[in-house]
Amino acid sequence: MATVRPPKIWIAVILGIFLQPFVFLYVNRPRLFWPYLLAALVVAAVDWYLVLGLHLLFSLICPLHACWIIRRGKSLQPRRWYSRVWVVIGFYLGLMLGVMLVRAFLYEPYAVPSASMHPTLVEGDVVIVQKWGFAQGALFGHALPGAEAVAPERLQRGEVYVFYPAERDELYVKRLMALPGDVIAITEHGVVINGERLTSQRLSDTDSLSLYAETAEGESYRIQYLKDAPPRETRTFRVPEGRYFFLGDNRDNSDDSRHWGSVPAERIVGEVVAVVPN
């Protein structure tokens, strides 16, 4: 049912600054709301990736545009149900709740912090992590209570995962190399799992590193070794039940399970399913 109460400029200014595109519902312009909302989402993604602060422009543009619409409109212009302030705020809170639930339980982006996954991932790359089916629910980097188990079929040797090492609160991204019960040996000539050496093929050489294609469980990926690294001593690890062994693809420059041990299943956040290059 339409009403004839005109929108108030001071309310439009507040909504435009804090709720941005949602102010166009308040001033009864839904055809402007949708393109502004799409633009705001794109800008938010760019800001998260490049840290430019472009979203601040919307805090200026949205209230100014809304006030211009009010000034030009008729004082008793009919307004629809969605133009009520409480409805506008409800829509905004609903969208924010939806985004939080998606990030908590379905997909969440993370920025790669170091060179330990070269050449697969480089510093500044953004990885999209699929979290459904994993025990370690996390929202904006904080663990959620109630997660106790992980579906074993979600954890495949050769895939890349995001996790918290035991007794550490910092997120890591590494490649899963050994499963519960496996015996893994890191040797001068490659990785040996349960007595079987993973196949690897040299791809290229530079003055500083050698690039290889390694294959695990049919999954092929690239790894690198640094030519000036000290000789690698053979080290053997047995992975306990309920734990997983991770390595970085930059084998001579990675803080991984060789240093802090295997990772409990309940500390694994999710699998990397997409990469946005830096």
Residue, then its C-alpha position, 0 to 999 in steps of 0.5 A: m500500500a502506497t503512502v504519501r509521506p515525503p522522504k526526509i533529507w536528514i534521514a536520507v543523508i544518514l542512510g546514504i552515509f552508512l547504508q549507501p545503496f539502500v538509501f535509494l529504497y528509502v527515496n523510492r528509487p529501486r531501479l537505482f538501488w540495484p546498479y548501486l548495490l552491484a557497483a558497491l559490491v564490486v568496489a568492496a571486492v576491489d578495496w579488499y584486494l587492493v586496499l584503495g578505500l574506494h568505498l568511501l566515495f559511496s558514502l559521499i555519492c549516495p547521500l548526495h544523489a538521494c538528496w538531489i532526488i528528494r529536492r527534485g521530487k514532488s513533496l507528496q510523491p507516493r512511496r512504496w512499502y520498501s521505502r519505510v526506514w525500518v524496512v530499509i534497515g532490515f534489508y541491509l541487516g539481512l544482506m549483511l547476515g547472508v554475507m556473514l553466513v556464506r563466509a562462515f560456512l561456505y566460501e571465504p577469501y584469504a590473502v596469501p601472506s608469504a612465498s612458501m607456496h611459490p610457484t603455485l601461489v605468490e604473496g598477495d594472491v587471494v584464494i577462495v576457500q570452500k569450507w562446507g564439510f570441514a570441521q574448522g568453521a571460521l568467520f573472518g579468521h575466528a573459529l566458531p564453536g561446535a565443529e568436531a569432525v571433518a569429512p575424510e573424503r574432503l581431504q585429498r593428497g595433492e590438494v591445497y588447504v587452509f588451516y591452523p597448525a596445532e597451537r598456532d592462531e595464524l592461518y596457513v595455506k599449504r599442500l596436503m602430502a600425507l594422510p593419517g597413518d602414512v609414513i612420509a620421507i623428505t629426501e634429497h631426491g624428492v618425497v617418498i610416501n609409504g615407500e613409494r617415491l612421488t614422480s617428478q619431472r624437471l621443467s626449467d632452471t634459472d640461476s637461483l632455482s629449479l622448477y619441477a612438476e610433481t604428481a601425487e594421487g594423479e594430481s600434478y602441480r609445480i614445486q621449486y627448489l632453491k639452488d643455494a639451499p643447504p643439502r637436504e637431509t632425509r627426514t621421516f615422519r609417521v602421521p598420527e591418526g586424525r592428523y594431516f601432513f602439509l608441505g609448501d611448494n617452495r620446498d626449501n623456503s617453507d614453514d610447514s609440517r616438517h617444522w611444527g608437525s602434522v595438523p589435527a583434522e579439526r584445525i583444517v578450515g577448507e580447500v582452496v578452490a579458486v585463485v585470484p592472482n595478485 
